[in-house]
């Protein structure tokens, strides 16, 4: 049955039936219920092309992603994307990932939005001051940020509590007598890295400890830079007795650097890595700050994006989940 036949059956105009099916507010609740019941009874399904033309929607949601070489082999990234995709597919929506180069990221957002190629976006790897979010907010375009920004009070976001995760790691290390603790961090333009670094400094200060500037490294984002950053720490005249790595990708490189240097991890130096490192280093039980159930996190972001499309205010769609510390053999008593 097509739209005209459904309208004729109900004795209504095609316009009224179409508006009822698509949830327009000017259609009364009684009329909408009557139309929906008749559509269900007749097995009517809207033509997606016609619906797109009628309501100006593509039924496509997406993510523009400046992919790093390690991303497609990162199980956490794939789990999050899988969760988003599953949630949107269940709602009859399509989900696309559009790889872009970092230098062309903002122009790609502008082309995607101004061309109405998608109905909404997930914004990943949020920055402290993020021009993508500023553009989308100014355009009034639906989006959910995977991470917070300086403008978080105004937009929808999903995040894990970065400050709390660092506190968990520090408390475990302090309880084992460590006082010379380093943070091997990601670039500080990234909001999660800034929050983790600030929490690291603040929590050590609350324990009466000053941070040695040599123990704050802010350049690790992948395996290679993680390896190099750990080598830099090992070259210090007085090495740290414990290290927190704020990314599981750079954590793999950091662990490899320790092993190559003959360091007995958990004995000579303790280590905590943010994010699980399953299968990355077989046989090594690394203590981690875990972000539980990344697939469920992706599904949550997908549901939030759908809620935005239904008119839920962005400021009411702000979700913070708590990380957990997963103990491992890489935390040991301070012997330094």
Secondary structure, 3 states (H helix, E strand, C coil): CCHHHHHHHHCCCHHHHHHHHCCCCCCCHHHHHHHHHHHHHHCCCCCHHHHHHHHCCCCEEEEEECCCCCHHHCHHHHHHHHHHHHHHHHCCCEEEEEECCHHHHHHHHHHHHHCCCCCEEEECCCECCCHHHHHHHHHCCCEEEECCCCCHHHCEEEEECHHHHHHHHHHHHHHCCCCCEEEEECCCCEHHHHHHHHHHHHHHHHCCCCCCHHHEEECCCCHHHHHHHHHHHHCCCCCCCEEEECCHHHHHHHHHHHHHCCCCECCCEEEEEECCCCCCCCCCCCEEEECCCHHHHHHHHHHHHHHHHCCCCHHHCEEEECCEEECCCCCCCCCC
